[in-house]
Amino acid sequence: MATFSIPEYRVHVDQLQPGVFIKLDGAWFNHPFLFNKFKIKSQEQINTLRDSGVTEVICVPAKSDKLPRPMPADAQPKAEAVVKKKPDAATERMWQVKKERIEKLKQKREEIKRCEEKYAKSIAAVPGMLTGVMTGSGEAVQNAQALVSDMADVFLSERDAIVHLMDTKATDEGLYYHSLNVSVLCLMIGKACGLPAEELKAVGVGAMFHDVGKNRIEKKILRNPHPTKAELQLIHMHPKYGLELAAKAGGFTDPSLAVIFQHHERLDGTGYPSRLSGTKIHVGARIAAIADIYDNLVNNPDQQKAVTPHQAMSFMFAKLKTKLDMQIFANFIRCLGIYPPGTLVQLSNEVLGMVIAVNQKNPLKPSLLIYDPEIPKEEAIIFDMEEDPDLQVVKSIHPGQLPPEIFAYLNPRSKVTYYMDHANEDSAK
């Protein structure tokens, strides 16, 4: 690919040729192209620009394979270039595709709204379940099993499962969000690992209560960023406390109990409370360890220490290879992709966006919320990357690197929480 160190400049549409990267003025709805920035691939696209009444565009030499053709000094813009012509068949097809995308956009928003409503009901139920187990309530365990069973059925269904980024209101009760998040992630990973349905649901229930033992420890100790040795020993008791509470409540199966008791064990034997290693650690607990660490990294109570979902994945892969089951971790990456929901990214056409959902059938082509100052935030474009195979993610971006106006538009979540739903029948096709 050629590179041209020339500033951006305006050119007439008649100067364009395949290989020129351009920016369009005006709103997204005023032309049939998917983006306002793209590389010209064919003469057909140039004809479509003319048919749409576009006379000038901005050339971006640094992203172009070729520069625009020079305009002869005595040449005048063609009269028909400044007037919208009756679109040819190719342009009509593009407009039709764009109309279908706008319709899909509406469906996507409905899908997200439906998922957020389900999530709100689930998160509202979590406090009662955790409190119930603390008091030895078997009913709380049954309620949790019913909730987790419903969540697991989404992953077990024949229809595609979509993992969505939820727009939650941050509260001090991080344990409730953490419990549900880890449960959702465990169900997703467990399904990818091929766990049978009943074991999958049991692991999900254990994940929901994996930190219930922390309720026996003073909050000021749990929140202390620099615990003393004695406090750390007490914190390390929470798996044992959790197991005792679960046994008292009754109704937990062995896989659920293993997750509660072993989720801090590590493959190399350096974990706690029993320093188990390798396959002596239950597969459900090995799954929960990955989900637990990931969620703690992206949702660190100290926002200065929280990392992006992409950074969390990279850290776990680079630094925890000896401590985590890397076969299970590979399934985790396959489920969420290398840019999980919540990741801010820049695409190869310079467009900025935030990953808001991944389809379990194609996690490397997620759905993005696109930044476009020409479009109101409430009507922001949601783009499925599988619609344009040539577009790639160039890099992930830390929220702190965003200009204030883009930060406000994309609204990166201070709390990264996930929930799942079936893909819309039409959008899944």
N, C-alpha and C positions, 0 to 999 in steps of 0.2 A: 504494500500500500504506500502510495506517495504521500509525503507530508509537505505542507506549504506553510512557512512561517510568515503569513500575510494577515493583516487584520481583516475582520469581517467587512463586507461591503455589499451595497445593493447592486443587483443586476436585473436586466430585463429578461422576461421569461424566454424570449427568443434566443438568448445566449446560453441557455441551459443545455446540458448533455448528460447522459448517464455517468454516474461517478461523482457528480457535484452534490455536496451536502448543503441543504438549504433550511432556512427558517421562514415560516409564513407569518405575516401580520394578521391580526384579527382573531376572532373567537373560533373555537374548535368546531362549533356548529355551522360555520359559514363555508366549509369546504368538505369534500368527501373523504379526506385522508384521515388516518387513525391518529396521527400526531401532527403538531405544528412544526416539528423538526424531523427531518429524515434525509436519507441519501437517495437521490434520483437513481432508479434502477432501469428505466425504460423510456423510450420516446412516448409511449402510451401515457405515462404519468405527466409528461410535459404537455401533451395534448389536453389532458384533464385539467391542468392548471389554467390553460387558456380558456377551455370551455366554462370554467368556474368564474371567469372574469378577472383572474389574477394577472396583473401586468408586471409587477416587480416582486422579487423575493430577496432575502438576505443570504448571501453566499458565506459559508464557513470554511475557509481554505484549510484550516488545521484538521478538519474531519473529512476532507474531500480526497477522492482518488484522482480526480481531474479538476482543472479549473474551467470556469465558463468560457465559451468561445468569445472572442472580441466582437464588439458591435462595430461594423464599418462606419467610418466617420460620416459618410453621406446617407447612412441608412436611417429611416424613420420607423418608429414603432408601427406595427400593422394595426389598421383601424379595428379589425375584429378582435384584437387582443385586449381592448379596453371595454368590450361589451360582452356580457354573458351570452354565449351561443347556446343553441339547443344542444344538450349533451349528446355525445355519441353513445354507442352501446356500452363501451368500456366504462365511461363515466357514470352512466346509469347504474351499471352493476356495482360500482364503488359506492354510490349513494345508497343503493339498496342494502349493501353490506353494512354501511354505517348506521342505517335505520335499524337494522337487526341488532347491532351492537348497543344502540341506545335502548332498545327494548330489553336486551339482556342486562343492561345497567339497572333498569328498574327492577328486574327479577332479582338481581344480586342484592340490591338494597333491601328488598323484601326478605330475602334469605338471611341477611345479616340481622335485620330487625327481629325475625322469628327466633334466630339463634340466641340473641341477647335476652329475649324474653324468657327462653328456657334456662339460660344461664342464671338470670336473676332469681328464678324460682329455686334453682339448685343451691345457689350460694346462701339464700335465705334459710334453707333447711339445715345447713351445716352446723350452725351454733347449737341448735337443739339436739342434734345427733351427738356431738362431742360432749355436751353437758350431760346427756342421757347416759352415755357410757361411763362418765365419771361417777354417776350415782348408781351404777349397776343396772341400768334399764335395758332389758332384752328387747323392748319395743324399739328403742333407738337403733339397735343393731339391725333389726328387721327393716326399718325404714331406710337405713343406709344400703342394705342389700338390694332393696327394691330400686333405689335411685341409681346405684351403680349398674344394676342389671339393665335398666333402660339406656344408660349411657353406652354400655358395652354392645348392646344390640345395634347401635348405629355403626360401629366398626365391623360387627359380624354380618351385617346385611349384605345382600348382593349389590345394592346400590353404592355408588362412590361415597366415601366419607370425606367431608371437608372439615379441616381444623381451622377455626376462625380466631382472630385476635379480638378479644372483648374490650369494650370501652367501659372500664369499671371506675368507680369512685374510690380513691385511695382512703383507707381508714387505718386506725391503729391496730385493728384486729387482723393482722397479717396472717395469723395461724389459720383462719377460716379459708382465705384465698389460697394459701399454700396447700392446705389439705386437699381442696378440690382440684387445684392445678396438678398436683402430683398424681392424683387419682386418674385424671384425664390422660396425662402423659403415659402413665403405666398401662392403661387400657390400649392406647395407641401402639406402644412398643410391644406389649404382650401379644397383640394380634399379629404384628409383623414377625414376631418370633415363633408364631404357630402354636401358641398355647391353646389347649382345648377350651371350649366356651365356659365350662364351670370353673376351671382353674383361673381363667382370665378374670372372671367376675370376682373370684375370691381374692386375687391379687389387687384388684381395684378397691375392694372393701378394706383390705389391709392398708393400702396406700392412703385411703381417706382418714384412717385413724393412726397413721404411722407416728405422729408426734403427740398423740393424746397424753402420753406420760409427762410431757412438759407442763401440763396443768398442775402437776404436783410440785413444781419448782417456782419460786418467787419470780415475778416478771422482771424485777430490777436486776436479778442475776442473769436472766436470759438476755436482757437488753444491754448488759455490760459489754462494751467492745473489748475490754481488756480484763477478762475474768481471772481471779486468783487461781492457784492450783487447786485449792479446796473447792472453789466454785465450779471449775472445769470438771472435777471428779463428779460433782453433783449433777451437772448437765449430762455427763456420760451415763448417768443412771436412767435417763428418760426411756430408753428402750425396755429396760426391766420394769419400770413403773407402768409403762404402757401395756406390757404383757400381763401384768397383775390385774390391771383394770379390765382388760379384755376378757380374761379368764373369769373374773367376778361377774361381768355382765352376761357371759355365756353367748352361745350362738355363732361364735367365730369358728371357721374351719381352719385346718392346719396351715394351708398356704397363707391365709390372712394373718395368722399368728406369727408365722415366719417373717413376713414383711415387717410387722410391727417390731419384732425383736431383733432382726438382723439387718435392717436397712443401713446401718452405719458400719457393717463389716466390709472389709476391702479384700480384693482378690489376693493381694500379697501378704495378708495376715496382719496388717497394721491397724485394722479397724477396732471397733468395740461393739458390744461388751465382751465378746468371747474370743476375739482374735482368730476367728475362723478364716480359712483361705480356700481359694479355688472353688471346686464344685461342692464343697461342704456347706457353702452358702446357698440357700434355696434360690432357685432361678427367679422367683418373684422378688426376693430381696435384692438380687443383682440388678433387676430391672428398676426397682424403686430407688436404689442408690443413684443411678444415672438421672432419673427424673428429679430426685430431691436436690442433688448438687446443681443441676441446670437451673432449677427454679430459684434456688438460693443465690446463684450468681446474678441472674437477671433481675431479681427482686430483693436485692440486699436492702435492709431497712435504712442503711446509710446510703443515700442516693449518690454520694460522691464515689462510693465503691461499687455501685451497680454497673454492670457491663451490658453491652448490647447482646441480643440473642446470637448473632454471628460470632462475636468475641467469646461468648461463653462456650459455644461449640469448639472454636479453635483452641481455647485454653484447655478444655477437657481432653481433646485429642492429643495435644502436645505435652501436657504435664501429668495426666492421670492414667497413662497407658498401663502401668503396672497395677493400678488400684481398681480399675473398672474392667468389666467383661467387654472386651473390644468387639467381639462378635455381636453382642447385644447393642453396643454403641453404634456399630455400623448400621444396624436396623433403625436405630433412633435417627441417624442422619438421613437414611432413605425415606423415613416418614416425614420429616420436617424440611428436608432439603438443607443446603449449606447456608441459606438465607431464611431462617425461620420467621414466622409471623412476628411483627414488631421491629424487624430490621429495616432501617432506612438505607436506600440504595440509589445509585446513579446508574442509568442505563447507557448503552452504547450510543444512543442518540442525544445524550446529555440531559435527558429528562430525569427529574428527581421523583422518587415515590417511596411509599412505605408498604412493605409486605403485610397484607392483612389476612391472607388465607392460603392454605395449601391443599390441593387435592391429593389424596393418598395414592391415586393412580399415577400422578405425574408431579411429584413434589419439586422437581427442578424448574417447573414453569408455574410459579405462584401467581396469585392475584395481587395487584398493587393498587394503592390509592395514589393517584397521580397529582403532582403539584402543577397547577396551571392558573396563573394570576388572572387570566381572562374569564375563568369560570368560578362562580361563587363556591365557597367552601362546602356549603350544604349540597351542592350538585356536582361535587368533584367526580372526575372520571375514575371508574374502577376498571382496570385493564388486566385481562388474563394473558399472561405472556405466551401461552401456547397458540394464541391467535397470530403471532408474528415470530416465526422460528428464527429470523435473522437477528432479532433483538437479544442482547445479552446484558447481564448485570456486570458492570465494570468494577464496582467497588461498593463496600458498605460504608456508611457514614455515621459517625457518632452524633447524637442529638445536639451536643454542645457546639458542633461545628456549623450548625445551620444558622443562616441569618434569621432574625426575629420573625419576619413576615412568613418565611417558609415553615419555621417551627410552629407558628400559630395555625397555619393552614393544615399541615399534616398531623399536628397534635400527637407527637410520639408519646406513648403511654408511660406514665411514671410507674405503673404496675402492669407487668406483662402477664396477662391471663388468657387462657385458651378454653375454648369449648368446641364441641363438634356437632355436626348436623349432616343430614343427607344432602347430596348435591341436588339442585333443582333438576327435574327430569329433562327439561329442554336444554339447560346450560351444560348438562353433562354430556350431551351428544357431540 
